[in-house]
Amino acid sequence: MSLRTSFRLATINLAGIRHIPKREISYNEISRRRSELFSAEQKAQQEQIGRIERIEVRYLGLPQDTTLMMNRNMSTPYNCAQHLSEFHCKKSALALIDGNVPWDMHRPLADSCTLQLLTFTSPDPYAVNRAFWRTCSFLLGAVLSSTFKDEARVQLHSFPSPNVRSGSFIYDVALAQQDWVPTLQELKTLSAEMVKLAARDLPIQRLEVGHELALDIFRENPFKTQQIPSIASKNDGRVVIYRVGDHVDISRGPMVTSTRHLGRCTIAAVHPIGRLSDSDALYRFQGVALPPDFIVNHIAYGILENRARKLNPARLPTETDDNIEAKLA
């Protein structure tokens, strides 16, 4: 197994997926095609809005409560932050609608509402911490897809609902390689790629798409195409997808505003969790991260890294798992 820079398992049957198909095109081409489909659907939805209607957004917070007149299905919490200050734009990681609904900063607002902008130092960090952990898994999927060579035939499976107390964010991934044990340098390379992605300050965009389009977007991934019908059946035929750069993935969300909210990060361990065939296996990649404003000394961070190396006990992908959406955080 090799990265672009440089698992004794029980066989499991994921609803007939016994091997990873060989790619006919490179991951870069797959990623570009998915992103183009995302952009086309995003544009089509914007063009369907029609007559612009105004909504009243009551912002609650510092420096003072204020009422903003915004555009229905067009204006986002981030647009509201732009009316407030540069500080609100840079520091806000997540929005809270009507006091209890976590909302992506780049997700359009559908109705008049109250709005709170959450940071990592908000009095109640529960919602923003979960969004951060979920985003870390999403970004890990982006890094794994782009960092391995094409012959590794990386296929992202899913990542469980975020559990900060577990000590690690994770992504379960299929590789065309068994008994792979990553070297310390390979783990460092993955960690460095996460930091590089964060430094690009890319917005994390949300989009709801129909069942058929979702199947087309992820047609090269047998795991995602298997999961999509179940997800759509629980959401009126719709599937929520996210994009960062050209990378597109499935998630219920919400996620934080931008990659800039990822600070110190370590991909701490890779655990074998299942065998698809004589040549293909599933691995659980695990990491730990902090927002950039959280500074800890190397001893404290080392404790976090050691905890993140232990196998995360989150639900494993199995044939009998009929609650697919529980795995898709």
Secondary structure, 3 states (H helix, E strand, C coil): CCECCCCCCCECCECCECCCCCCCCCHHHHHHHHHHHHHHHHHHHHHCCCCCCEEEEEECCCCCCEEEEEECCCCCHHHHHHHHCHHHHHHCCEEEECCCEEECCCCCCCCCEEEEEECCCCCCCHHHHHHHHHHHHHHHHHHHHHHECHHHCCEEEEECCCCHHHCCEEEEEEECCCCCCCCHHHHHHHHHHHHHHHHCCCECEEEEEEHHHHHHHCCCCHHHHHHHHHHHHCCCCEEEEEEECCEEEECCCCCCCEHHHCCCEEEEEEEEEEECCCCCEEEEEEEEECCCCCCCCHHHHHHHHHHHHCCCCCCCCCCCCCCHHHHEC
